[in-house]
Amino acid sequence: MSALLGRLEDDAGAAVWRARIDAEVDPRAKLERFAQWSRQLFSTGSDVIAAALGAGGDPMVLELRTQGDRNAREWLGPVVAALADAGALRAGLSQREAVDRAWMFAGPEVYFRATDGCGWDGDAYERWPTSLLCDQLLTGPAPVAATAPVAATAPVAGPAPAAATWSRSRRAAPASGARRRR
């Protein structure tokens, strides 16, 4: 599984992207390069990544996902450390928490939700995590990011999400014999 992830990263130009990210001195641009790298990785390996996300119960797939998460955190560690060294990391935010936040925003699930679920193009996807990462990790106000384009066709609506169904059932009238507090 590790070899497969290594091949996906190589196919996406990992060495070149790592050098670009490392060489970037501007904190906002560094996070933008990371978002660009994420897009490149997820779009290049989209078939394999989508299959792995869809087969979550398979032990080999779980190993692949675990290794992918580990790799993402390994990529983010030096990025966040450089932000901290430059004095650009938001006050009160530990490096570990910054890596956690960046890891959550830059995962493949988010990429596929944006591109497949919302119909965003790659550029719109890049702008969104860049804006979020800057807002969450950096000191000072982040520039207002351009909004992502609206998809030409909205995804087909399915049944109500479980949370919506649950909240409707919780608002139902109390069962007979139940006492209401006054």
N, CA and C of each residue as an Amber inpcrd file, in Angstrom:
protein
   546
   0.8150000  -1.1950000   0.0000000   0.0000000   0.0000000   0.0000000
   0.8630000   1.2660000   0.0000000   1.9330000   1.2140000   0.7450000
   2.8390000   2.3510000   0.8010000   3.4180000   2.6500000  -0.5790000
   3.7070000   1.5890000  -1.3410000   4.2420000   1.7610000  -2.6860000
   3.2140000   2.4300000  -3.5940000   1.9460000   2.0780000  -3.4360000
   0.8890000   2.6900000  -4.2380000   0.7850000   4.1840000  -3.9470000
   0.8190000   4.5400000  -2.6800000   0.7760000   5.9600000  -2.3200000
   2.0000000   6.6950000  -2.8460000   3.1530000   6.0570000  -2.7490000
   4.3690000   6.6600000  -3.2780000   4.2640000   6.9120000  -4.7750000
   3.6630000   5.9480000  -5.4890000   3.4830000   6.1110000  -6.9330000
   2.5110000   7.2490000  -7.2390000   1.4200000   7.3390000  -6.4590000
   0.4640000   8.4360000  -6.6600000   1.1420000   9.7870000  -6.4530000
   1.9370000   9.8880000  -5.3950000   2.6460000  11.1350000  -5.1250000
   3.6620000  11.4410000  -6.2230000   4.4010000  10.4180000  -6.6680000
   5.3750000  10.6180000  -7.7510000   4.6800000  11.0720000  -9.0320000
   3.5580000  10.4210000  -9.3700000   2.8080000  10.7870000 -10.5740000
   2.3150000  12.2340000 -10.5150000   2.0630000  12.7280000  -9.3080000
   1.5830000  14.1070000  -9.1290000   2.7290000  15.1080000  -9.0030000
   3.9680000  14.6380000  -9.0700000   5.1110000  15.5380000  -9.0080000
   5.4760000  15.9770000  -7.6040000   5.4250000  15.0560000  -6.6600000
   5.6450000  15.3810000  -5.2520000   6.9490000  16.1230000  -4.9920000
   8.0370000  15.6810000  -5.5820000   9.3360000  16.3140000  -5.3080000
   9.3410000  17.7730000  -5.7530000   8.7710000  18.0360000  -6.9130000
   8.7170000  19.4110000  -7.4190000   7.8290000  20.2710000  -6.5260000
   6.6690000  19.7090000  -6.1380000   5.7570000  20.4810000  -5.2860000
   6.3650000  20.7410000  -3.9080000   7.0410000  19.7520000  -3.3440000
   7.6680000  19.9590000  -2.0300000   8.6880000  21.0960000  -2.1220000
   9.4790000  21.1130000  -3.1930000  10.4660000  22.1840000  -3.3810000
   9.7850000  23.5420000  -3.5380000   8.6860000  23.6000000  -4.2890000
   7.9500000  24.8660000  -4.4610000   7.4080000  25.3680000  -3.1350000
   6.8280000  24.4730000  -2.3760000   6.2490000  24.8530000  -1.0840000
   7.3480000  25.3040000  -0.1360000   8.4180000  24.5340000  -0.0540000
   9.5290000  24.8790000   0.8320000  10.1720000  26.2040000   0.4580000
  10.2850000  26.4940000  -0.8360000  10.9540000  27.7110000  -1.3030000
  10.1050000  28.9670000  -1.1030000   8.8120000  28.8020000  -0.9450000
   7.9240000  29.9630000  -0.8230000   8.1110000  30.6160000   0.5390000
   8.4070000  31.9130000   0.5620000   8.6230000  32.6190000   1.8250000
   7.3670000  33.3340000   2.3220000   6.4950000  33.7200000   1.4280000
   5.2610000  34.3970000   1.8380000   4.2940000  33.3650000   2.4270000
   3.8410000  33.5600000   3.6840000   2.9850000  32.5580000   4.3310000
   1.7070000  32.2400000   3.5570000   1.0410000  33.2600000   3.0490000
  -0.1960000  33.0150000   2.2950000   0.0920000  32.2470000   1.0030000
   1.1540000  32.6160000   0.3270000   1.5310000  31.9200000  -0.9080000
   1.9500000  30.4840000  -0.5950000   2.5900000  30.2490000   0.5430000
   2.9910000  28.8980000   0.9390000   1.7460000  28.0140000   1.0960000
   0.7060000  28.5560000   1.7360000  -0.5240000  27.7920000   1.8980000
  -1.2310000  27.6010000   0.5620000  -1.1410000  28.5970000  -0.3020000
  -1.7170000  28.4590000  -1.6390000  -1.0070000  27.3470000  -2.4110000
   0.3190000  27.2810000  -2.3230000   1.0650000  26.2090000  -2.9900000
   0.6500000  24.8450000  -2.4410000   0.4230000  24.7740000  -1.1260000
  -0.0180000  23.5040000  -0.5560000  -1.3840000  23.1070000  -1.1250000
  -2.3030000  24.0670000  -1.2490000  -3.6180000  23.7750000  -1.8350000
  -3.4710000  23.3370000  -3.2880000  -2.5450000  23.9540000  -4.0080000
  -2.2990000  23.5560000  -5.4030000  -1.7570000  22.1300000  -5.4650000
  -0.8510000  21.8080000  -4.5460000  -0.3240000  20.4450000  -4.4720000
  -1.4460000  19.4590000  -4.1880000  -2.3210000  19.7950000  -3.2480000
  -3.4340000  18.9000000  -2.9140000  -4.2910000  18.6420000  -4.1480000
  -4.6100000  19.7120000  -4.8730000  -5.3950000  19.5650000  -6.0980000
  -4.6760000  18.6360000  -7.0790000  -3.4010000  18.8550000  -7.2620000
  -2.6330000  18.0400000  -8.2090000  -2.6590000  16.5720000  -7.8100000
  -2.4330000  16.3000000  -6.5440000  -2.4340000  14.9200000  -6.0560000
  -3.8010000  14.2800000  -6.2310000  -4.8460000  14.9780000  -5.7970000
  -6.1890000  14.3900000  -5.8360000  -6.7100000  14.2390000  -7.2580000
  -6.3780000  15.1780000  -8.1330000  -6.8570000  15.0560000  -9.5140000
  -6.0590000  13.9960000 -10.2720000  -4.7590000  13.9230000 -10.0440000
  -3.9350000  12.9170000 -10.7160000  -4.3150000  11.5030000 -10.2720000
  -4.5490000  11.3220000  -8.9910000  -4.8800000   9.9960000  -8.4620000
  -6.3540000   9.8060000  -8.1930000  -7.2040000  10.5700000  -8.8730000
  -8.6290000  10.5800000  -8.5440000  -9.2890000   9.2080000  -8.6080000
  -8.9570000   8.3840000  -9.6150000  -9.5930000   7.0700000  -9.7210000
  -9.2640000   6.1900000  -8.5200000  -7.9850000   6.1420000  -8.1640000
  -7.5540000   5.2980000  -7.0430000  -8.1000000   5.8460000  -5.7290000
  -8.0130000   7.1590000  -5.5490000  -8.4770000   7.7690000  -4.2990000
  -9.9840000   7.6020000  -4.1390000 -10.7490000   7.8330000  -5.2040000
 -12.2000000   7.6760000  -5.1380000 -12.5750000   6.2360000  -4.8090000
 -11.8780000   5.2740000  -5.4050000 -12.1470000   3.8660000  -5.1040000
 -11.8480000   3.5620000  -3.6420000 -10.7560000   4.1080000  -3.1290000
 -10.3950000   3.8790000  -1.7240000 -11.4330000   4.4940000  -0.7890000
 -11.9190000   5.6760000  -1.1250000 -12.9290000   6.3090000  -0.2870000
 -14.2390000   5.5320000  -0.3050000 -14.5340000   4.8900000  -1.4280000
 -15.7710000   4.1360000  -1.5560000 -15.7170000   2.7430000  -0.9520000
 -14.5430000   2.2420000  -0.6530000 -14.3990000   0.8810000  -0.1320000
 -13.8310000   0.9130000   1.2730000 -14.4030000   1.7360000   2.1110000
 -13.8640000   2.0000000   3.4390000 -13.7080000   0.8230000   4.3660000
 -14.4480000  -0.2660000   4.1980000 -14.3770000  -1.3690000   5.1420000
 -13.2770000  -2.3720000   4.8690000 -12.7060000  -2.3570000   3.6950000
 -11.6660000  -3.3120000   3.3270000 -10.3810000  -3.0060000   4.0990000
  -9.7850000  -4.0180000   4.7610000  -8.5710000  -3.7720000   5.5550000
  -7.4220000  -3.1660000   4.7540000  -7.2500000  -3.5800000   3.4990000
  -6.1860000  -3.0100000   2.6760000  -6.4630000  -1.5410000   2.3850000
  -7.7260000  -1.2130000   2.1690000  -8.1040000   0.1700000   1.8990000
  -7.9350000   1.0120000   3.1600000  -8.2980000   0.4460000   4.2980000
  -8.0940000   1.1680000   5.5570000  -6.6130000   1.4680000   5.7740000
  -5.7600000   0.5040000   5.4360000  -4.3110000   0.7180000   5.5370000
  -3.8700000   1.8390000   4.5950000  -4.4160000   1.8480000   3.3870000
  -4.1000000   2.8890000   2.4090000  -4.5230000   4.2620000   2.9220000
  -5.7210000   4.3510000   3.4660000  -6.2060000   5.6210000   3.9940000
  -5.3910000   6.0880000   5.1890000  -5.0350000   5.1650000   6.0660000
  -4.2220000   5.5120000   7.2240000  -2.8630000   6.0420000   6.7890000
  -2.2640000   5.3650000   5.8230000  -0.9680000   5.8210000   5.3060000
  -1.1160000   7.1690000   4.5950000  -2.2030000   7.3660000   3.8630000
  -2.4530000   8.6430000   3.1990000  -2.5890000   9.7780000   4.2010000
  -3.3010000   9.5130000   5.2960000  -3.4310000  10.5230000   6.3500000
  -2.0700000  10.8380000   6.9620000  -1.2820000   9.8120000   7.2030000
   0.0610000   9.9910000   7.7680000   0.9230000  10.8280000   6.8180000
   0.8620000  10.5120000   5.5280000   1.6310000  11.2690000   4.5410000
   1.2030000  12.7360000   4.5040000  -0.0940000  12.9740000   4.5720000
  -0.5860000  14.3590000   4.5430000  -0.0480000  15.1360000   5.7430000
  -0.0720000  14.5210000   6.8980000   0.4540000  15.1940000   8.0950000
   1.9610000  15.4280000   7.9770000   2.6660000  14.4810000   7.3590000
   4.1110000  14.6590000   7.1510000   4.3880000  15.8120000   6.1920000
   3.5390000  16.0060000   5.2120000   3.6790000  17.1530000   4.3110000
   3.4050000  18.4510000   5.0550000   2.4000000  18.4350000   5.9180000
   1.9680000  19.6590000   6.6050000   2.9080000  20.0820000   7.7270000
   3.5840000  19.1450000   8.3660000   4.4780000  19.4850000   9.4790000
   5.4810000  20.5730000   9.1350000   6.2830000  20.3970000   8.0810000
   7.2580000  21.4360000   7.7190000   6.6090000  22.7510000   7.2600000
   5.4460000  22.6600000   6.6250000   4.7420000  23.8800000   6.1940000
   4.3710000  24.7070000   7.4170000   3.7610000  24.0550000   8.3940000
   3.3380000  24.7500000   9.6160000   4.5560000  25.2220000  10.4120000
   5.5980000  24.4170000  10.4920000   6.8110000  24.8330000  11.2010000
   7.4020000  26.0890000  10.5710000   7.4080000  26.1640000   9.2330000
   7.9200000  27.3560000   8.5550000   7.0560000  28.5770000   8.8690000
   5.7470000  28.3820000   8.9400000   4.8610000  29.4990000   9.3030000
   5.1650000  29.9790000  10.7230000   5.3540000  29.0250000  11.6280000
   5.6830000  29.3720000  13.0150000   7.0330000  30.0840000  13.0840000
   8.0350000  29.5870000  12.3760000   9.3690000  30.2010000  12.3620000
   9.3300000  31.6210000  11.8180000   8.4140000  31.8770000  10.8880000
   8.2780000  33.2130000  10.2940000   7.4250000  34.1420000  11.1520000
   6.8930000  33.6240000  12.2610000   6.0300000  34.4270000  13.1230000
   4.6560000  34.6640000  12.5180000   4.2660000  33.8310000  11.5730000
   3.0020000  34.0250000  10.8700000   1.8650000  33.1720000  11.4170000
   2.1680000  32.2370000  12.3090000   1.1340000  31.3550000  12.8520000
   0.2630000  32.1290000  13.8330000  -1.0310000  31.9460000  13.7110000
  -2.0030000  32.6390000  14.5690000  -1.6290000  32.4860000  16.0450000
  -1.7320000  33.5730000  16.7860000  -1.4090000  33.5770000  18.2150000
  -2.2840000  32.5570000  18.9510000  -1.6440000  31.7980000  19.8300000
  -2.3520000  30.8180000  20.6400000  -2.6060000  29.4890000  19.9400000
  -2.2320000  29.3820000  18.6840000  -2.4380000  28.1580000  17.9240000
  -1.1460000  27.3440000  17.9470000  -1.2090000  26.1480000  18.5060000
  -0.0150000  25.3040000  18.5290000   0.2390000  24.7520000  17.1230000
   1.4660000  24.3300000  16.8960000   1.7910000  23.7460000  15.5980000
   0.9810000  22.4760000  15.3660000   0.7950000  21.7010000  16.4130000
   0.0000000  20.4680000  16.2650000  -1.4340000  20.7910000  15.8680000
  -2.0290000  21.7840000  16.5250000  -3.4060000  22.1540000  16.1910000
  -3.4740000  22.7300000  14.7690000  -2.4700000  23.4640000  14.3760000
  -2.4330000  24.0110000  13.0150000  -2.3680000  22.8820000  11.9820000
  -1.5570000  21.8670000  12.2530000  -1.4970000  20.7100000  11.3530000
  -2.8540000  20.0190000  11.3250000  -3.4850000  19.8530000  12.4840000
  -4.8150000  19.2270000  12.5360000  -5.8090000  19.9800000  11.6620000
  -5.8480000  21.2970000  11.8080000  -6.7990000  22.1050000  11.0360000
  -6.5230000  22.0030000   9.5410000  -5.2740000  22.1200000   9.1630000
  -4.9240000  22.0480000   7.7500000  -5.2460000  20.6670000   7.1830000
  -4.9700000  19.6410000   7.9450000  -5.2480000  18.2760000   7.5010000
  -6.7410000  18.0810000   7.2480000  -7.5790000  18.6230000   8.1170000
  -9.0290000  18.4760000   7.9340000  -9.5170000  19.1920000   6.6780000
  -8.9860000  20.3750000   6.4050000  -9.4350000  21.1570000   5.2480000
  -8.9090000  20.6230000   3.9270000  -7.7790000  19.9530000   3.9500000
  -7.1100000  19.5900000   2.7020000  -7.1970000  18.1030000   2.3830000
  -8.2180000  17.4310000   2.8670000  -8.3560000  16.0060000   2.6090000
  -9.0410000  15.7040000   1.2830000  -8.8720000  14.4840000   0.8120000
  -9.4740000  14.1180000  -0.4750000 -11.0000000  14.1700000  -0.4620000
 -11.6200000  13.9040000   0.6850000 -13.0810000  13.9720000   0.7500000
 -13.5700000  15.3720000   0.4040000 -12.8580000  16.3810000   0.9020000
 -13.2240000  17.7710000   0.6290000 -13.0560000  18.0710000  -0.8530000
 -11.9720000  17.6080000  -1.4410000 -11.7390000  17.8180000  -2.8750000
 -12.8840000  17.2310000  -3.6960000 -13.2540000  15.9940000  -3.4090000
 -14.3170000  15.3430000  -4.1850000 -15.6820000  15.9750000  -3.9260000
 -15.9340000  16.4130000  -2.7160000 -17.1990000  17.1140000  -2.4660000
 -17.2670000  18.4110000  -3.2660000 -16.1510000  19.1200000  -3.3340000
 -16.1290000  20.3870000  -4.0710000 -16.2590000  20.1630000  -5.5760000
 -15.4720000  19.2400000  -6.1060000 -15.4420000  19.0710000  -7.5570000
 -16.5910000  18.2110000  -8.0730000 -16.8400000  17.0860000  -7.4440000
 -17.9210000  16.2080000  -7.9080000 -19.2780000  16.6340000  -7.3390000
 -19.3040000  16.9110000  -6.0480000 -20.5680000  17.2410000  -5.3970000
 -21.0990000  18.6200000  -5.7230000 -20.1990000  19.6040000  -5.7910000
 -20.6240000  20.9890000  -6.0360000 -20.3800000  21.4370000  -7.4780000
 -19.6280000  20.6750000  -8.2180000 -19.3490000  21.0380000  -9.5980000
 -18.2850000  22.1080000  -9.7630000 -17.4820000  22.3380000  -8.7330000
 -16.4170000  23.3420000  -8.8250000 -15.3090000  22.8440000  -9.7320000
 -14.6470000  23.7860000 -10.3870000 -13.4550000  23.4070000 -11.1340000
 -12.2610000  23.4230000 -10.1750000 -11.1130000  22.9830000 -10.6750000
  -9.9240000  22.8880000  -9.8310000  -9.4970000  24.2200000  -9.2480000
  -9.6290000  25.2990000 -10.0260000  -9.2430000  26.6220000  -9.5290000
 -10.1080000  27.0520000  -8.3510000 -11.4010000  26.7990000  -8.4490000
 -12.3050000  27.1570000  -7.3510000 -11.9680000  26.3460000  -6.1060000
 -11.6690000  25.0530000  -6.3070000 -11.2690000  24.2400000  -5.1630000
 -10.0260000  24.8200000  -4.5020000  -9.0180000  25.1700000  -5.2860000
  -7.7720000  25.7080000  -4.7180000  -8.0170000  26.9720000  -3.8980000
  -8.8690000  27.8560000  -4.4080000  -9.1350000  29.1130000  -3.6930000
  -9.7890000  28.8720000  -2.3350000 -10.6820000  27.9040000  -2.2670000
 -11.4300000  27.6880000  -1.0380000 -10.5420000  27.2020000   0.1130000
  -9.7730000  26.0970000  -0.0350000  -8.9180000  25.7140000   1.1020000
  -7.8170000  26.7300000   1.3770000  -7.3380000  27.4210000   0.3360000
  -6.3350000  28.4620000   0.5800000  -6.9140000  29.5180000   1.5030000
  -8.1160000  29.9790000   1.2130000  -8.7740000  30.9920000   2.0430000
  -8.9900000  30.4790000   3.4670000  -9.4850000  29.2530000   3.5910000
  -9.7160000  28.6700000   4.9170000  -8.4180000  28.5080000   5.6980000
  -7.3880000  28.0010000   5.0310000  -6.1150000  27.7960000   5.7090000
  -5.5290000  29.1240000   6.1810000  -5.5790000  30.1480000   5.3330000
  -5.0650000  31.4620000   5.7260000  -5.8520000  32.0130000   6.9100000
  -7.1640000  31.8890000   6.8420000  -8.0150000  32.4050000   7.9180000
  -7.7710000  31.6650000   9.2320000  -7.6030000  30.3700000   9.1700000
  -7.4620000  29.5550000  10.3750000  -6.0500000  29.5430000  10.9590000
  -5.0340000  29.6690000  10.1200000  -3.6710000  29.4540000  10.5900000
  -2.8340000  30.7130000  10.7450000  -3.1370000  31.7500000   9.9900000
  -2.2350000  32.8990000   9.9460000  -2.6950000  34.0590000  10.8120000
  -1.7220000  34.8640000  11.2220000  -2.0290000  36.0850000  11.9600000
  -2.6230000  37.1020000  11.0010000  -3.3630000  38.0400000  11.5280000
  -3.9110000  39.1200000  10.7100000  -5.0780000  38.6800000   9.8630000
  -5.7870000  39.6590000   9.3370000  -6.9640000  39.3320000   8.5250000
  -6.5480000  38.7620000   7.1710000  -7.2860000  37.7880000   6.7390000
  -7.0440000  37.1950000   5.4270000  -7.8100000  37.9880000   4.3810000
  -7.2620000  38.1100000   3.1850000  -8.0130000  38.7900000   2.1330000
  -9.2750000  38.0000000   1.8040000 -10.2970000  38.6990000   1.3820000
 -11.5500000  38.0430000   1.0370000 -11.3250000  37.2560000  -0.2470000
 -11.6280000  35.9760000  -0.2000000 -11.4280000  35.1110000  -1.3620000
 -12.6250000  35.2170000  -2.2880000 -12.3670000  35.0290000  -3.5540000
 -13.4590000  34.9980000  -4.5190000 -14.3170000  33.7810000  -4.2330000
 -15.5990000  33.9340000  -4.4130000 -16.4870000  32.8060000  -4.1770000
 -16.3830000  31.8370000  -5.3260000 -16.6400000  30.6000000  -5.0390000
 -16.5780000  29.5710000  -6.0620000 -17.7900000  29.7060000  -6.9720000
 -17.6290000  29.3610000  -8.2270000 -18.7600000  29.4530000  -9.1450000
 -19.8290000  28.4490000  -8.7740000 -21.0520000  28.7910000  -9.0770000
 -22.1680000  27.8920000  -8.8380000 -22.1630000  26.8620000  -9.9470000
 -22.3780000  25.6280000  -9.5910000 -22.3890000  24.5690000 -10.5890000
 -23.5260000  24.7980000 -11.5730000 -23.2880000  24.4530000 -12.8230000
 -24.3100000  24.6200000 -13.8490000 -25.5230000  23.7610000 -13.5440000
 -25.2880000  22.6020000 -12.9920000 -26.3970000  21.7470000 -12.5980000
 -26.1840000  21.3540000 -11.1590000 -27.1960000  21.5280000 -10.3710000
 -27.0980000  21.1730000  -8.9620000 -27.2080000  19.6680000  -8.8100000
 -26.5370000  19.1040000  -7.8000000 -26.6740000  17.6710000  -7.5670000
 -28.1350000  17.3270000  -7.2810000 -28.5230000  16.1440000  -7.6730000
 -29.8960000  15.7040000  -7.4590000 -30.1250000  15.5320000  -5.9690000
 -31.2500000  16.0820000  -5.5050000 -31.5770000  15.9650000  -4.0860000
 -32.0280000  14.5420000  -3.7980000 -31.5450000  14.0110000  -2.7110000
 -31.9290000  12.6710000  -2.2930000 -32.8460000  12.7600000  -1.0980000
 -33.0070000  11.6790000  -0.3760000 -33.8340000  11.7080000   0.8250000
 -33.2380000  12.6440000   1.8640000 -34.0580000  13.0910000   2.7810000
 -33.6050000  14.0100000   3.8230000 -32.4730000  13.3730000   4.6050000
 -31.4250000  14.1510000   4.9210000 -30.3320000  13.5980000   5.7210000
 -30.8430000  13.1080000   7.0680000 -30.1320000  12.1570000   7.6200000
 -30.5410000  11.5870000   8.9100000 -30.6690000  12.6620000   9.9780000
 -29.7720000  13.6430000   9.9800000 -29.8390000  14.6970000  10.9970000
 -31.1240000  15.4940000  10.8750000 -31.5520000  15.7740000   9.6420000
 -32.7940000  16.5280000   9.4590000 -33.9750000  15.6960000   9.9160000
 -33.9700000  14.4100000   9.5960000 -35.0480000  13.5340000  10.0260000
 -35.0770000  13.4590000  11.5400000 -33.9210000  13.3240000  12.1570000
 -33.8560000  13.2330000  13.6090000 -34.3990000  14.4950000  14.2530000
 -33.9980000  15.6710000  13.7450000 -34.4360000  16.9070000  14.3840000
 -35.9310000  17.0960000  14.2230000 -36.5050000  16.6520000  13.0920000
 -37.9550000  16.7560000  12.9360000 -38.6580000  15.8460000  13.9320000
 -38.1140000  14.6330000  14.1320000 -38.7740000  13.7100000  15.0510000
 -38.6510000  14.1840000  16.4870000 -37.5940000  14.9200000  16.8240000
 -37.4160000  15.4180000  18.1890000 -38.3820000  16.5470000  18.4880000
 -38.8700000  17.2440000  17.4570000 -39.8140000  18.3390000  17.6760000
 -41.2520000  17.8510000  17.7220000 -41.4570000  16.5730000  17.5050000
 -42.8180000  16.0350000  17.5080000 -43.4340000  16.2140000  18.8910000
 -44.7280000  16.1420000  18.9320000 -45.4540000  16.3000000  20.2000000
 -45.0300000  15.2100000  21.1700000 -45.0350000  15.5270000  22.4650000
 -44.6460000  14.5030000  23.4410000 -45.6040000  13.3230000  23.3990000
 -45.0760000  12.1780000  23.7440000 -45.8990000  10.9600000  23.7660000
 -47.0260000  11.1350000  24.7700000 -48.1170000  10.4250000  24.5250000
 -49.2620000  10.5550000  25.4410000 -48.8340000  10.1780000  26.8370000
 -49.3440000  10.8960000  27.7840000 -49.0020000  10.6570000  29.1790000
 -47.7410000  11.3610000  29.6190000 -46.9680000  11.9210000  28.6920000
 -45.7370000  12.6210000  29.0640000 -46.1060000  13.9730000  29.6430000
 -45.3870000  14.3940000  30.6340000 -45.6490000  15.6750000  31.2800000
 -44.7390000  16.7310000  30.6950000 -45.2760000  17.8990000  30.4760000
 -44.4820000  19.0140000  29.9820000 -44.0830000  19.8700000  31.1580000
 -42.8700000  20.3410000  31.1640000 -42.3910000  21.2450000  32.2220000
 -42.9880000  22.6110000  31.9980000 -43.3180000  23.2550000  33.0730000
 -43.8120000  24.6350000  32.9600000 -42.8630000  25.5950000  33.5410000
